[in-house]
Amino acid sequence: MNERMNGKQASRSNQPEVEAPEIPIQEDKTISPVTETIQQFGQTQSPAGESNIFCMTIIGQVEGHLILPPQNKTTKYEHIIPQLVAAEQNQRIEGILIILNTVGGDVEAGLAIAEMIASLSKPTVTVVIGGGHSIGVPIAVASTYSLIAGSATMTIHPIRMNGLVIGVPQTFEYMEKMQERVVRFVTSHSNITEEMFKELMFKTGELNRDIGTAVGSADAVKYGLMDAVGGIGQAIAQLNQLIGDKRQTLQAGGYTQ
């Protein structure tokens, strides 16, 4: 009996060992919150640590109530407005830096973004990099302090409508009133006069559509449209100065933030 058992054990020991199949390790393809934020909004906080400055980018075409084709680079105002509200409520954020490079877009959406920036209680600085055209002009001047890069330009032109336009006096009256909203906002948030702004707006012979003006960085400062010529370094320095001034004001008034 023992011999049989030993024989069975010997026969089993002579059999080649079958290796267990390797289970493939599946990579975790879950998108991290930082990566998702970059894909959705094109921005993220610095990985070195949380900053007291919130950076917001407004690039491409300002998208309004109509969705633009997918090949267009757009900034959706329904994304920008909640971010501004969150930055206003976050006590750790003391200033907001806005990077602007836009060709324009929807007038009411642009004015909505500009009004949100202008109504913030925290210091804001705008930097126009590349271009701040059309409805990007009100957004550029809405901040506490505005800068424009040396190579950047700003296009000022009257309001234009796309698609079907009903040629009746009411349509032109509506366009005129909307245009006055833009003029009133720009002149009240910058040092340019209404006469100068309208002169640039209705100037002929400079643009493809024969009306409007492309204003360079030096002229934008000369006309009082922008505060100074500069880039990111100057913008952050100016924003830190505004944050310091507000801290002193709050301390002098006995308030805590």
WOFENUR-V828536 format. One record per helix or strand. SS is the DSSP state (hx for helix, st for strand). FROM is the first residue (numbers start at 1). LEN is the number of residues. If there is no record, write none. Layout:
SS:FROM:LEN ; SS:FROM:LEN
This chain:
hx:2:13 ; hx:33:9 ; st:53:11 ; st:74:3 ; hx:77:13 ; st:95:11 ; hx:107:12 ; st:123:10 ; hx:136:6 ; st:145:4 ; st:153:4 ; hx:169:20 ; hx:194:8 ; st:213:4 ; hx:217:6 ; st:228:2 ; hx:232:21
